[in-house]
Amino acid sequence: MIRTDVYTDAAQLSSALIDIPSITGQERAVLEFLETWLKGIGLPTQREHVEEDRWNLYAGWDEDAWNGVGQADVLFCTHVDTVPPFIPASRNGDVLSGRGACDTKGIMAAMLLAGRQLLQEGYNPAFLFVVGEETDSSGAKKAMTTGRTARSVIVGEPTDNMLATGHKGVLSYTLETHGVAVHSAYPERGSSAVHLLLDVLQEIRLADWGSNPLLGKATTNIGLIDGGIAMNTTAPSARATVMHRIVDDPASREEQLRHIVDGRAGITFHSKSYPQILHTVEGLQSKPVSFGTDIPYLRAMGPCLLFGPGSVFDAHTADEKILIPDIYQAIQSYIHLYHALRLR
């Protein structure tokens, strides 16, 4: 039976979080909101500096665990940043839309409301909200260096309210090529960085980047590309940013990339992480997922599980959305996970 008060709180809290812009690098306002909300339910909070006006937010950690000499029990963790652009909240019946609706504002609301209920029942949930997951995982990388640990870490991402059995790793980088600008009527007198870049990218696209029985085939996405100065001039420089969702060793895939590029382009790496095989518990459905998370870094804090309401197919889209009943279901599932992990 649905408790209407919790259902209403789920809708209202999710909407409020969506309405706070938190594009990567601009997370301060949503962190301040979370800090106030958590203090309001009686949890102590601590900030962990990442860079100017950006911090990770901890709540519910006792002094020993905060100082790295104790251990938190079950930790709820997700990221607060979103991809651009900001889209305010809107509601149509049970559908809640807006930037971050499923990635991860609805998840944050479900974790907070689950934590509130656990606190009212006399338990001690802990929280960690990190910055920067959508770009370089700067918050998670900072958290992993502090020595703070938890018995279990529940990481929130949109998994259709199923536990993820595993997820792919990441190899991301920017390629930069150089040419000589001349009049395009006489290309033999110069060279085009764009043409060279396209040749390299085509070889990368056609290469086999591996497969795994659980996680499937690796994928490649050329997300950004730019270069040149005019349509009648050969391009003096060009750049492209590429992300592979890998299913095996990132070092071997880096070596493969260097072999393909063969010195024709400069390579600046952004992220390299292994695929993850994750913990599960009885009573919840499970499946593998293809996207990456902060877990390669957060696992330094403790064994990680991955679970959250919403579909990743809606994340990062112009009509990002989540169903309010799914947020409500996630609250109950987070409570179930908390107790299952607490008793391990």
C-alpha positions as CSV (number, residue, x, y, z in Angstrom):
1,M,0.0,0.0,0.0
2,I,1.3,3.4,-1.0
3,R,1.7,5.9,1.9
4,T,0.4,9.1,0.4
5,D,2.6,11.3,2.6
6,V,5.8,9.6,1.5
7,Y,4.6,9.6,-2.2
8,T,4.0,13.3,-1.9
9,D,7.3,13.9,-0.3
10,A,9.0,11.9,-3.1
11,A,7.4,14.1,-5.8
12,Q,8.1,17.4,-4.0
13,L,11.7,16.7,-3.0
14,S,12.6,15.4,-6.5
15,S,11.0,18.5,-8.1
16,A,12.9,20.8,-5.7
17,L,16.2,19.1,-6.5
18,I,15.6,19.2,-10.3
19,D,14.8,22.9,-10.0
20,I,18.3,23.6,-8.6
21,P,20.8,23.8,-11.5
22,S,23.8,21.6,-10.8
23,I,25.6,21.2,-14.1
24,T,29.1,19.8,-13.6
25,G,31.3,22.5,-12.0
26,Q,28.2,24.4,-10.7
27,E,27.1,22.1,-7.9
28,R,27.3,24.5,-5.0
29,A,23.6,25.4,-4.8
30,V,22.4,21.8,-4.7
31,L,25.0,20.9,-2.1
32,E,23.9,23.7,0.1
33,F,20.2,22.5,-0.3
34,L,21.2,19.0,0.7
35,E,23.3,20.2,3.6
36,T,20.3,22.1,5.0
37,W,17.9,19.2,4.4
38,L,20.2,16.7,6.1
39,K,20.8,18.9,9.1
40,G,17.0,19.3,9.3
41,I,16.5,15.6,9.9
42,G,19.2,15.6,12.6
43,L,22.2,14.4,10.7
44,P,25.7,16.0,11.2
45,T,27.3,17.0,7.9
46,Q,30.9,17.5,6.8
47,R,32.3,19.1,3.7
48,E,35.3,17.6,1.8
49,H,37.0,20.2,-0.4
50,V,37.4,19.2,-4.0
51,E,38.1,22.6,-5.6
52,E,36.9,26.2,-5.3
53,D,33.2,26.3,-4.5
54,R,32.9,22.5,-5.0
55,W,32.9,19.9,-2.3
56,N,31.8,16.4,-1.4
57,L,29.1,16.3,1.2
58,Y,29.1,13.6,4.0
59,A,26.2,13.1,6.5
60,G,25.7,10.7,9.3
61,W,29.3,9.8,9.8
62,D,30.5,9.7,13.4
63,E,33.7,11.4,14.4
64,D,35.9,8.2,14.2
65,A,34.6,7.3,10.7
66,W,35.0,10.9,9.5
67,N,38.6,11.0,10.7
68,G,39.4,7.7,8.9
69,V,39.9,5.6,12.0
70,G,36.4,4.1,12.2
71,Q,34.0,2.8,9.6
72,A,30.5,3.9,8.5
73,D,27.9,1.1,8.3
74,V,25.8,1.2,5.1
75,L,26.6,4.2,2.9
76,F,24.2,5.8,0.4
77,C,26.1,7.5,-2.3
78,T,25.4,9.3,-5.6
79,H,26.6,12.2,-7.6
80,V,24.9,15.6,-7.6
81,D,26.1,17.0,-11.0
82,T,24.2,16.8,-14.2
83,V,25.0,17.2,-17.9
84,P,23.9,20.5,-19.6
85,P,21.6,22.2,-20.3
86,F,19.5,23.0,-17.3
87,I,15.8,22.1,-17.7
88,P,13.4,22.9,-14.9
89,A,11.0,20.4,-13.4
90,S,7.6,19.8,-14.9
91,R,5.0,17.2,-14.0
92,N,2.4,15.4,-16.0
93,G,0.5,13.0,-13.7
94,D,3.0,10.5,-12.4
95,V,5.8,11.6,-14.8
96,L,8.3,14.0,-13.5
97,S,10.6,15.6,-16.1
98,G,13.6,17.9,-16.1
99,R,17.4,17.8,-16.2
100,G,18.6,15.2,-13.7
101,A,15.1,13.7,-13.1
102,C,16.6,10.2,-13.3
103,D,20.3,11.1,-13.3
104,T,20.3,11.6,-10.3
105,K,17.8,13.9,-8.6
106,G,15.0,11.3,-8.2
107,I,17.6,8.9,-6.9
108,M,18.9,11.5,-4.4
109,A,15.3,12.1,-3.2
110,A,14.7,8.3,-2.7
111,M,18.0,7.9,-0.8
112,L,17.2,10.9,1.4
113,L,13.7,9.7,2.2
114,A,14.8,6.2,2.9
115,G,17.5,7.6,5.2
116,R,14.9,9.7,7.0
117,Q,12.7,6.7,7.7
118,L,15.7,4.6,8.9
119,L,16.7,7.4,11.2
120,Q,13.2,7.6,12.6
121,E,13.4,3.8,13.3
122,G,16.6,4.2,15.3
123,Y,19.2,3.3,12.6
124,N,22.3,5.2,11.5
125,P,22.4,5.7,7.7
126,A,25.3,7.5,6.3
127,F,25.5,9.6,3.1
128,L,28.1,10.8,0.6
129,F,27.2,13.1,-2.3
130,V,30.0,13.7,-4.8
131,V,30.7,16.1,-7.5
132,G,32.0,15.7,-11.0
133,E,30.8,12.2,-12.0
134,E,29.6,13.4,-15.4
135,T,33.1,14.4,-16.5
136,D,36.2,13.2,-14.6
137,S,34.8,11.7,-11.3
138,S,36.8,14.3,-9.4
139,G,34.6,13.9,-6.3
140,A,34.9,10.2,-6.1
141,K,38.7,10.3,-6.8
142,K,39.0,12.7,-3.8
143,A,36.8,10.5,-1.5
144,M,38.9,7.4,-2.3
145,T,42.1,9.1,-1.0
146,T,40.8,10.1,2.5
147,G,40.9,6.6,4.1
148,R,37.2,6.7,5.0
149,T,35.5,3.4,4.7
150,A,32.0,1.8,4.9
151,R,30.9,-1.8,5.3
152,S,28.8,-1.4,2.2
153,V,28.3,1.4,-0.4
154,I,25.0,1.7,-2.2
155,V,25.7,3.7,-5.3
156,G,22.7,5.4,-7.0
157,E,22.3,5.4,-10.8
158,P,19.2,4.8,-13.0
159,T,19.0,1.0,-13.2
160,D,15.2,0.5,-13.5
161,N,15.1,-0.4,-9.8
162,M,17.2,-3.5,-10.4
163,L,20.6,-4.3,-8.9
164,A,23.4,-4.1,-11.5
165,T,25.5,-7.2,-11.6
166,G,28.2,-5.3,-13.4
167,H,29.1,-2.3,-15.6
168,K,31.5,-1.5,-18.3
169,G,34.8,0.5,-17.8
170,V,35.8,3.6,-19.5
171,L,38.7,4.8,-21.7
172,S,38.2,8.5,-22.8
173,Y,40.6,10.9,-24.5
174,T,41.0,13.8,-26.8
175,L,42.9,13.5,-30.1
176,E,44.6,16.5,-31.7
177,T,46.0,16.6,-35.1
178,H,48.0,19.4,-36.9
179,G,48.3,20.5,-40.5
180,V,49.4,23.4,-42.6
181,A,46.9,26.1,-43.7
182,V,47.0,26.9,-47.4
183,H,44.4,27.9,-50.0
184,S,42.2,24.9,-50.6
185,A,42.5,25.1,-54.3
186,Y,46.1,24.0,-53.9
187,P,46.0,21.4,-51.1
188,E,49.2,19.9,-52.2
189,R,51.0,22.9,-50.8
190,G,49.8,22.2,-47.3
191,S,48.0,19.5,-45.3
192,S,44.6,19.3,-43.5
193,A,44.5,18.4,-39.8
194,V,40.7,17.6,-40.3
195,H,41.4,15.0,-43.1
196,L,44.1,13.4,-40.9
197,L,41.8,13.3,-37.9
198,L,39.0,11.7,-39.9
199,D,41.4,9.0,-41.1
200,V,42.4,8.2,-37.5
201,L,38.9,8.3,-36.2
202,Q,37.7,5.9,-38.9
203,E,40.3,3.4,-38.0
204,I,39.3,3.7,-34.3
205,R,35.6,3.2,-35.2
206,L,36.3,0.1,-37.2
207,A,38.6,-1.5,-34.6
208,D,37.4,-4.4,-32.3
209,W,37.6,-3.1,-28.8
210,G,36.7,-6.4,-27.1
211,S,33.7,-8.3,-25.7
212,N,32.7,-10.0,-22.4
213,P,30.1,-12.7,-21.8
214,L,28.4,-10.7,-19.0
215,L,28.8,-7.1,-20.3
216,G,28.7,-7.6,-24.1
217,K,30.7,-5.7,-26.7
218,A,32.7,-2.6,-26.0
219,T,31.3,0.5,-27.6
220,T,32.9,3.7,-29.1
221,N,31.5,7.2,-29.2
222,I,33.0,10.2,-30.9
223,G,31.3,12.8,-28.8
224,L,33.0,16.1,-29.8
225,I,34.8,17.2,-32.9
226,D,36.1,20.5,-34.2
227,G,38.8,22.1,-36.3
228,G,39.8,24.3,-39.1
229,I,39.4,28.0,-39.8
230,A,37.5,28.3,-43.1
231,M,35.9,26.2,-45.8
232,N,38.5,27.4,-48.4
233,T,41.6,26.8,-46.2
234,T,43.2,23.5,-45.2
235,A,42.8,23.0,-41.5
236,P,45.9,23.8,-39.3
237,S,44.4,21.9,-36.3
238,A,41.6,19.6,-35.3
239,R,40.4,17.9,-32.2
240,A,38.0,15.0,-31.3
241,T,37.0,13.6,-27.9
242,V,36.3,9.9,-27.8
243,M,34.8,7.6,-25.2
244,H,35.0,3.8,-25.2
245,R,32.9,1.7,-22.8
246,I,35.4,-1.1,-22.4
247,V,34.9,-4.6,-21.0
248,D,38.5,-5.6,-20.1
249,D,41.9,-4.1,-19.2
250,P,42.2,-0.4,-19.9
251,A,46.0,-0.6,-20.2
252,S,45.7,-3.1,-23.1
253,R,43.1,-0.8,-24.8
254,E,45.3,2.2,-24.3
255,E,48.1,0.3,-26.0
256,Q,45.8,-0.7,-28.8
257,L,44.8,3.0,-29.3
258,R,48.5,4.1,-29.4
259,H,49.2,1.5,-32.1
260,I,46.2,2.7,-34.2
261,V,47.2,6.4,-33.9
262,D,50.9,5.6,-34.6
263,G,52.0,9.1,-33.8
264,R,49.6,10.8,-36.2
265,A,47.8,12.6,-33.4
266,G,48.4,13.8,-29.9
267,I,46.5,11.9,-27.2
268,T,45.3,13.5,-23.9
269,F,43.6,10.9,-21.6
270,H,40.7,11.9,-19.4
271,S,39.4,8.7,-17.7
272,K,40.6,5.1,-17.5
273,S,38.7,2.5,-15.5
274,Y,38.2,-1.2,-15.3
275,P,34.8,-2.8,-15.8
276,Q,33.1,-3.7,-12.5
277,I,31.5,-6.9,-11.3
278,L,29.2,-5.9,-8.5
279,H,27.6,-7.2,-5.3
280,T,24.0,-8.2,-5.2
281,V,21.5,-9.3,-2.5
282,E,18.5,-11.5,-2.5
283,G,15.0,-10.1,-3.0
284,L,15.8,-7.7,-5.9
285,Q,16.0,-8.3,-9.6
286,S,19.4,-7.8,-11.2
287,K,21.0,-7.2,-14.6
288,P,24.2,-5.9,-16.2
289,V,24.4,-2.3,-17.4
290,S,26.6,-0.7,-20.1
291,F,27.2,2.7,-18.6
292,G,30.1,3.7,-16.3
293,T,29.9,5.1,-12.7
294,D,32.1,6.3,-9.9
295,I,32.4,2.8,-8.5
296,P,36.0,2.2,-9.8
297,Y,37.0,4.8,-7.3
298,L,34.3,4.4,-4.6
299,R,35.2,0.7,-4.1
300,A,38.2,1.9,-2.2
301,M,35.7,2.8,0.5
302,G,34.0,-0.6,0.6
303,P,32.0,-3.2,-1.4
304,C,29.7,-1.5,-3.8
305,L,26.2,-2.1,-5.1
306,L,24.5,-0.2,-7.9
307,F,20.8,0.5,-7.8
308,G,18.4,3.3,-8.6
309,P,15.0,4.3,-10.1
310,G,14.6,5.5,-13.6
311,S,16.0,4.4,-17.0
312,V,19.4,5.3,-18.3
313,F,17.7,5.5,-21.7
314,D,16.1,8.7,-20.5
315,A,19.3,10.2,-19.0
316,H,21.1,12.9,-20.8
317,T,18.1,13.4,-23.2
318,A,16.0,16.5,-23.9
319,D,13.0,14.8,-22.3
320,E,14.7,13.3,-19.3
321,K,12.1,11.9,-16.9
322,I,11.3,9.6,-14.1
323,L,8.1,8.0,-12.7
324,I,7.1,9.1,-9.2
325,P,5.9,5.5,-8.4
326,D,9.4,4.3,-9.3
327,I,11.0,6.8,-6.8
328,Y,8.5,5.5,-4.2
329,Q,9.5,1.9,-4.9
330,A,13.2,2.8,-4.7
331,I,12.6,4.2,-1.2
332,Q,11.4,0.8,0.0
333,S,14.1,-1.0,-1.9
334,Y,16.9,1.2,-0.4
335,I,15.5,0.4,3.1
336,H,15.5,-3.3,2.1
337,L,19.1,-3.1,0.9
338,Y,20.1,-1.2,4.1
339,H,18.8,-4.0,6.3
340,A,20.2,-6.8,4.2
341,L,23.6,-5.3,4.2
342,R,23.6,-4.3,7.8
343,L,23.0,-7.9,8.8
344,R,25.8,-9.3,6.6
